């Protein structure tokens, strides 16, 4: 799949949270570092299918907060949406060459857009990388029009991948895991605990979503798990370890 030249977004199948889907994503996750096109291409296609489960993307204006090099933007455009990627890191935006057309350099915690600008506001695995994740979530709601969709998912700190490349040693502490990684690899991790990686929990996300009077909660689900395993989110402590990634889906009132 050529993402620089003749890219064609993967056509998403209808969203079905089956065990087969979970296994497919896990297999792709295993090659995130060695074959990022495969991993991010598969995740972007799955994300579009998940969003389409709640909203019609054809003609919709989508803000992708923390959009990175463009995998998600191109998948959204392949579904007929107008996509505006935003990222605070120019290096991330340039990962596939020149940033996507219409890309905005800015902070997710201070979105440079007017209230109610977008039909869909989307973010994948970004909240754990900002020091005030719920300020960013507030901003996502603010720039979404009434009736529009907010889709936000993030990696849980106490899950198996909470420490990202330092996992599973993050269970012994984020700073200790980062020091161990630096000794072993000869360089610091990309995601430095306390600087670009923070401990975000499922409980905090559930409280935030349920506390806002200006949204309707459409779904609070373990993003990568099959539907029959979604019950884990109802069990305190267990949900922090097993959920892995929490998806919060809201309708702006």
Secondary structure as UniProt FT lines:
FT   HELIX           19..29
FT   TURN            30..34
FT   HELIX           36..52
FT   TURN            53..54
FT   TURN            58..59
FT   STRAND          61..65
FT   TURN            68..69
FT   HELIX           71..78
FT   TURN            79..80
FT   STRAND          82..87
FT   HELIX           90..93
FT   TURN            94..96
FT   TURN            101..102
FT   STRAND          104..105
FT   TURN            108..109
FT   TURN            115..116
FT   STRAND          118..124
FT   HELIX           127..129
FT   HELIX           133..142
FT   STRAND          144..155
FT   TURN            157..158
FT   TURN            160..163
FT   HELIX           164..166
FT   TURN            167..168
FT   HELIX           169..172
FT   HELIX           174..185
FT   TURN            194..196
FT   HELIX           202..211
FT   TURN            213..214
FT   STRAND          215..222
FT   TURN            223..224
FT   HELIX           227..234
FT   TURN            236..237
FT   HELIX           238..242
FT   STRAND          245..252
//
